[in-house]
Amino acid sequence: MDAQLLVAIEPELHAGNPCMLATIIDRTCSAPRGVGTSMVVSLAGVQTGTVGGGFLVHGVRLDALALWQDNACAIRDYEILADDK
């Protein structure tokens, strides 16, 4: 795990705040980040690291916060489509 993520997780846990870890576990074709890349989302919605960019990261952040509210975990598929412009 990236040291930057551990630095983000530690104070959250010491303060009693939950946080979510999102990690790429598989990919097909071309994608901005590789397998094993992770990001942390704090309860406040603050993100450290990235699993991609733009809409992908926004969706992952929203899903992480929703999962936290449900006290759940999940494996999700996210599709990255090439821009046709």
Beta strands, then each sheet from edge to edge (+ up, - down):
strand 1: 19-23
strand 2: 38-42
strand 3: 47-49
sheet 1: 1+ 2- 3+
end
